[in-house]
């Protein structure tokens, strides 16, 4: 019955492909059948599946799953999060060599899951429901080890690989099609409460352990090498490395966040 229902869902190619992959996944590993059914095949759209998965992951004694599901449904519908989620999903599939289909990020990858939960928290923040947004931030940090302030602005097509110890501050802005690896910090340089966090341009690649600090601009299609500490503005299409980071060359290609090439030289 589930398969018949899914076959008529033809307006969303991303969702259609996920359904096909989910059905194959059950054939390959029947022990995951219940999880795959409840997370994907039981739903009629990616929006519904996202809402279910986020609510399941963030549920606690303080906030039950059903309540979180209602909050997530509202945010995804009225916040128009679906287009961002689809772009994030495709970004993970295209850029992460450990990702072999579209179902894996939704089911298993905490970088994708944390990003979608942040997007709900951001909708709540922008709707004036700041305490509830802080609750989402807290639970995301507890569950996924990712701390993104709900006021931060993050564009479409974000890929966070491994997603361990990611910190993105309150006034940070992240453009479209950005890729970052684990232990990245987009932080401030002191205790001021003004605009104090980085502004990351489109198509930027941020290597593992990099720290970008202060209200500085990182130009589009640039690369930040692993372990770097960036304290000054980075021009577009450049590679910076070191502590403190300095320009060491060009970005090496016109789409560093897609190519994911982190070798210098």
Order of alpha helices (4+ residues) and beta strands (2+ residues): alpha-alpha-alpha-alpha-alpha-alpha-alpha-alpha-alpha-beta-beta-beta-beta-beta-beta-beta-beta-beta-beta-beta-beta-beta-beta-beta-alpha
